[in-house]
Amino acid sequence: MSFSIDSYSEQFFISSTDTDASYACRPSALFVYLQRVITEHSQQAGTSRDDMLSKYNCYWMVLRIWVRLRRPVIWGETLTIRMTVRHPQGTRVYRDCDLFVGEEQVGEATTVWVLANRKTKRPILLEHLAELPAEDAPTAKKITLSRIVFPEEMTLHDTRKLYYSDTDINGHINNTRYVDLACDAAELDLRPHGVFMQEMMISYVGECFAGETLRIYRGKADGKLFIHGVGPDGSDRFDCTIRMSSDEGL
């Protein structure tokens, strides 16, 4: 474990509770690990949820998360996640991650966050916050995450009611639960032997709450699955793309 204002690393043992029937780490568990690293770094850097509420009456909201794997992470392995915080631009700050098993880099990720006012939910400017890096570290990634553009043909795949067990500290649906919803829509349990989820990006568009029912739409284009969650009022709630390691998994 190491720490600085712009970087942090931590290790996670992949237990059977975080794997699927192929012994691979479930995508939602991987997203939990990524956010634990980010949360722990924030605690040590003085930028935690409580810190930001106390200083600015604001709290962190994740907008998008992107992950790409070179291979699955397997039950019994120890995953090291090394995270770097970029210098913020406007209202957004990127937190990048590299994933290792031993010395082997097995994947990478990036996440984009805003600091939203508790009352108005509007993001504030971050560029002059002393708690964040003044410039990018040499290891910072260049990738940026944009809103997903869906193919013309998207069909209703499922409806899902949301419950208390789906919620988090902010009172809305935990963002890792959307990963499970997307993986269910992608029918990862039916993927051929040896095929794994190679790449995923989720965009969090609107809050969801317990008691609501989401409509889940699905489409395919350019070798990717597109998944779109819509609330009972017809508003967009989350978007997702998934690329499998082989077209057999589509």
Stockholm file with secondary structure:
# STOCKHOLM 1.0

chainA/1-250         MSFSIDSYSEQFFISSTDTDASYACRPSALFVYLQRVITEHSQQAGTSRDDMLSKYNCYWMVLRIWVRLRRPVIWGETLTIRMTVRHPQGTRVYRDCDLFVGEEQVGEATTVWVLANRKTKRPILLEHLAELPAEDAPTAKKITLSRIVFPEEMTLHDTRKLYYSDTDINGHINNTRYVDLACDAAELDLRPHGVFMQEMMISYVGECFAGETLRIYRGKADGKLFIHGVGPDGSDRFDCTIRMSSDEGL
#=GR chainA/1-250 SS CEEETTEEEEEEECCGGGBCTTSBBCHHHHHHHHHHHHHHHHHHHTCSHHHHHHHHSEEEEEEEEEEEESSCCBTTCEEEEEEEECCCBTTEEEEEEEEEETTEEEEEEEEEEEEEETTTCCBCCCTTCTTSCSSCCTTCCCCCCCCCCCCSCCEEEEEEECCGGGBCTTSSBCHHHHHHHHHHHTTGGGCCTTCCEEEEEEEECSCCCTTCEEEEEEEEETTEEEEEEECTTSCEEEEEEEEESSGGGC
#=GC SS_cons         CEEETTEEEEEEECCGGGBCTTSBBCHHHHHHHHHHHHHHHHHHHTCSHHHHHHHHSEEEEEEEEEEEESSCCBTTCEEEEEEEECCCBTTEEEEEEEEEETTEEEEEEEEEEEEEETTTCCBCCCTTCTTSCSSCCTTCCCCCCCCCCCCSCCEEEEEEECCGGGBCTTSSBCHHHHHHHHHHHTTGGGCCTTCCEEEEEEEECSCCCTTCEEEEEEEEETTEEEEEEECTTSCEEEEEEEEESSGGGC
//
